[in-house]
Amino acid sequence: MLPSISPAQEIGLAVLLVAALVWVLGLGHMLWDSRSPHPEPGAHDGLPAIPAQRTAGAHPMESVELTEAEEQAFAGLIRTIPLH
């Protein structure tokens, strides 16, 4: 092909050109696909992101009975949290 470069360099150049062509075609395909929004399959009919909370009576291990002193200590702790 080119008289001034070796056959190995010609092969390397051909591989580089093919890789660049594939990259440009892939980039064009990605940009073309991003122009028209496609709804994600199952986006609206799946589970909610955060499941609904169960009530305290759902399982005995999910609730803790506090003593009066613990409730007062917790209330005092909550009052120390800045709200702004």
VORO-850125 format. One record per residue: x, y, z of N, C-alpha, C in turn; residue in one letter; chain. Coordinates in Angstrom, 3 decimals. Example, Ala and Ser with C-alpha at 12.3 -4.5 7.8 and 13.67 -1.06 7.14 Angstrom:
<dogus>
DOGU     n_px     n_py     n_pz    ca_px    ca_py    ca_pz     c_px     c_py     c_pz residuo cadena
DOGU   13.190   -5.690    7.800   12.300   -4.500    7.800   13.200   -3.300    7.800       A      A
DOGU   12.850   -2.250    7.080   13.670   -1.060    7.140   12.900    0.030    7.870       S      A
</dogus>
This chain:
<dogus>
DOGU     n_px     n_py     n_pz    ca_px    ca_py    ca_pz     c_px     c_py     c_pz residuo cadena
DOGU    0.824   -1.172    0.000    0.000    0.000    0.000    0.881    1.253    0.000       M      A
DOGU    1.411    1.589    1.152    2.297    2.743    1.237    3.743    2.248    1.196       L      A
DOGU    4.567    2.735    0.273    5.923    2.189    0.129    6.862    2.558    1.270       P      A
DOGU    6.572    3.590    2.059    7.526    4.039    3.067    7.323    3.408    4.444       S      A
DOGU    6.285    2.586    4.647    6.082    1.960    5.951    6.055    0.444    5.793       I      A
DOGU    6.360   -0.247    6.877    6.427   -1.705    6.840    5.017   -2.303    6.845       S      A
DOGU    4.907   -3.586    6.469    3.589   -4.242    6.496    2.958   -4.266    7.899       P      A
DOGU    3.762   -4.397    8.931    3.229   -4.397   10.291    2.610   -3.038   10.619       A      A
DOGU    3.244   -1.966   10.161    2.704   -0.635   10.387    1.415   -0.426    9.591       Q      A
DOGU    1.363   -0.994    8.401    0.142   -0.905    7.593   -1.015   -1.617    8.291       E      A
DOGU   -0.729   -2.789    8.864   -1.761   -3.540    9.587   -2.215   -2.743   10.818       I      A
DOGU   -1.260   -2.171   11.539   -1.593   -1.372   12.714   -2.435   -0.157   12.350       G      A
DOGU   -2.097    0.486   11.248   -2.863    1.636   10.791   -4.282    1.231   10.401       L      A
DOGU   -4.412    0.078    9.727   -5.729   -0.398    9.337   -6.570   -0.725   10.571       A      A
DOGU   -5.970   -1.373   11.565   -6.693   -1.703   12.800   -7.112   -0.422   13.523       V      A
DOGU   -6.213    0.562   13.559   -6.532    1.826   14.205   -7.681    2.539   13.495       L      A
DOGU   -7.683    2.541   12.184   -8.753    3.178   11.431  -10.087    2.460   11.638       L      A
DOGU  -10.077    1.143   11.668  -11.311    0.386   11.908  -11.829    0.650   13.320       V      A
DOGU  -10.926    0.689   14.304  -11.345    0.963   15.680  -11.935    2.369   15.789       A      A
DOGU  -11.328    3.349   15.116  -11.854    4.706   15.143  -13.221    4.770   14.475       A      A
DOGU  -13.404    4.049   13.387  -14.690    4.023   12.701  -15.766    3.397   13.586       L      A
DOGU  -15.446    2.301   14.242  -16.399    1.648   15.147  -16.751    2.575   16.302       V      A
DOGU  -15.769    3.291   16.843  -16.014    4.213   17.946  -16.945    5.342   17.507       W      A
DOGU  -16.681    5.915   16.330  -17.517    7.017   15.836  -18.939    6.527   15.586       V      A
DOGU  -19.093    5.349   15.010  -20.433    4.813   14.783  -21.151    4.536   16.099       L      A
DOGU  -20.456    4.003   17.071  -21.057    3.745   18.383  -21.456    5.027   19.080       G      A
DOGU  -20.609    6.050   18.996  -20.930    7.338   19.597  -22.157    7.954   18.921       L      A
DOGU  -22.199    7.880   17.602  -23.360    8.398   16.880  -24.625    7.660   17.253       G      A
DOGU  -24.533    6.351   17.415  -25.692    5.548   17.800  -26.174    5.945   19.205       H      A
DOGU  -25.237    6.129   20.140  -25.618    6.529   21.495  -26.268    7.904   21.489       M      A
DOGU  -25.713    8.832   20.739  -26.292   10.180   20.693  -27.656   10.162   20.022       L      A
DOGU  -27.823    9.368   19.001  -29.115    9.290   18.320  -30.174    8.698   19.246       W      A
DOGU  -29.794    7.660   20.002  -30.739    7.040   20.935  -31.101    7.973   22.085       D      A
DOGU  -30.189    8.840   22.477  -30.482    9.727   23.599  -31.388   10.880   23.186       S      A
DOGU  -31.571   11.120   21.892  -32.429   12.212   21.440  -33.899   11.906   21.673       R      A
DOGU  -34.290   10.679   21.509  -35.688   10.311   21.713  -35.796    9.497   22.998       S      A
DOGU  -36.533    9.999   23.987  -36.616    9.278   25.263  -37.422    7.985   25.130       P      A
DOGU  -36.840    6.930   25.602  -37.508    5.633   25.606  -37.940    5.333   27.035       H      A
DOGU  -39.201    5.009   27.256  -39.603    4.656   28.623  -38.932    3.350   29.035       P      A
DOGU  -38.488    3.327   30.265  -37.851    2.117   30.765  -38.913    1.046   30.954       E      A
DOGU  -38.616   -0.180   30.572  -39.617   -1.230   30.741  -39.887   -1.478   32.220       P      A
DOGU  -41.156   -1.484   32.551  -41.548   -1.761   33.925  -41.318   -0.602   34.872       G      A
DOGU  -41.143    0.608   34.359  -40.854    1.741   35.233  -42.055    2.118   36.090       A      A
DOGU  -43.273    1.901   35.590  -44.453    2.343   36.311  -45.212    1.211   36.989       H      A
DOGU  -44.875   -0.008   36.704  -45.643   -1.111   37.266  -44.818   -1.973   38.221       D      A
DOGU  -43.749   -1.415   38.761  -42.909   -2.182   39.670  -43.227   -1.871   41.114       G      A
DOGU  -42.364   -2.313   41.997  -42.511   -2.046   43.420  -42.129   -0.600   43.700       L      A
DOGU  -42.680   -0.012   44.740  -42.259    1.341   45.090  -40.807    1.332   45.567       P      A
DOGU  -40.156    2.450   45.473  -38.745    2.530   45.859  -38.569    2.263   47.348       A      A
DOGU  -39.475    2.784   48.142  -39.415    2.556   49.587  -40.682    1.803   49.975       I      A
DOGU  -40.552    0.613   50.493  -41.757   -0.145   50.838  -42.518    0.532   51.970       P      A
DOGU  -43.800    0.290   51.995  -44.643    0.860   53.039  -44.237    0.302   54.392       A      A
DOGU  -44.265    1.175   55.396  -43.904    0.725   56.722  -45.002   -0.130   57.313       Q      A
DOGU  -44.583   -1.133   58.019  -45.550   -1.979   58.702  -45.901   -1.342   60.031       R      A
DOGU  -47.023   -1.697   60.557  -47.415   -1.170   61.865  -46.626   -1.878   62.955       T      A
DOGU  -46.661   -1.302   64.131  -45.904   -1.873   65.241  -46.426   -3.254   65.614       A      A
DOGU  -47.694   -3.519   65.328  -48.268   -4.804   65.686  -47.956   -5.901   64.685       G      A
DOGU  -47.205   -5.591   63.658  -46.923   -6.585   62.639  -46.041   -7.704   63.170       A      A
DOGU  -45.074   -7.351   63.998  -44.169   -8.354   64.533  -43.720   -7.881   65.906       H      A
DOGU  -43.676   -8.743   66.891  -43.326   -8.301   68.247  -41.898   -7.778   68.370       P      A
DOGU  -41.001   -8.170   67.489  -39.617   -7.710   67.565  -39.444   -6.304   67.001       M      A
DOGU  -40.475   -5.711   66.416  -40.347   -4.402   65.787  -40.732   -3.263   66.723       E      A
DOGU  -41.101   -3.536   67.924  -41.446   -2.475   68.861  -40.754   -2.733   70.194       S      A
DOGU  -40.473   -1.622   70.891  -39.801   -1.699   72.181  -40.577   -0.839   73.162       V      A
DOGU  -40.875   -1.372   74.305  -41.550   -0.619   75.346  -40.500    0.178   76.121       E      A
DOGU  -40.718    1.501   76.234  -39.794    2.354   76.968  -40.359    2.680   78.337       L      A
DOGU  -39.448    2.811   79.293  -39.873    3.265   80.609  -40.093    4.773   80.558       T      A
DOGU  -40.694    5.313   81.607  -40.962    6.764   81.659  -39.649    7.553   81.601       E      A
DOGU  -38.622    7.071   82.296  -37.324    7.761   82.298  -36.701    7.736   80.895       A      A
DOGU  -36.829    6.631   80.194  -36.289    6.540   78.838  -37.040    7.470   77.888       E      A
DOGU  -38.350    7.562   78.054  -39.133    8.473   77.214  -38.742    9.918   77.455       E      A
DOGU  -38.521   10.293   78.710  -38.118   11.652   79.034  -36.715   11.945   78.505       Q      A
DOGU  -35.821   10.982   78.619  -34.463   11.168   78.106  -34.484   11.326   76.589       A      A
DOGU  -35.312   10.554   75.921  -35.430   10.657   74.465  -36.021   12.006   74.072       F      A
DOGU  -37.040   12.452   74.787  -37.643   13.755   74.502  -36.617   14.870   74.707       A      A
DOGU  -35.815   14.783   75.751  -34.763   15.779   75.972  -33.724   15.768   74.867       G      A
DOGU  -33.391   14.595   74.397  -32.438   14.479   73.297  -32.993   15.096   72.024       L      A
DOGU  -34.251   14.862   71.752  -34.880   15.427   70.558  -34.916   16.950   70.634       I      A
DOGU  -35.150   17.500   71.841  -35.196   18.963   71.981  -33.840   19.606   71.724       R      A
DOGU  -32.737   18.859   71.858  -31.402   19.440   71.643  -31.023   19.485   70.173       T      A
DOGU  -31.774   18.819   69.303  -31.459   18.810   67.870  -31.921   20.122   67.245       I      A
DOGU  -31.003   20.873   66.582  -31.417   22.127   65.949  -32.308   21.843   64.747       P      A
DOGU  -33.375   22.628   64.583  -34.341   22.382   63.528  -34.116   23.256   62.310       L      A
DOGU  -33.089   24.027   62.209  -32.879   24.883   61.041  -31.698   24.499   60.272       H      A
</dogus>
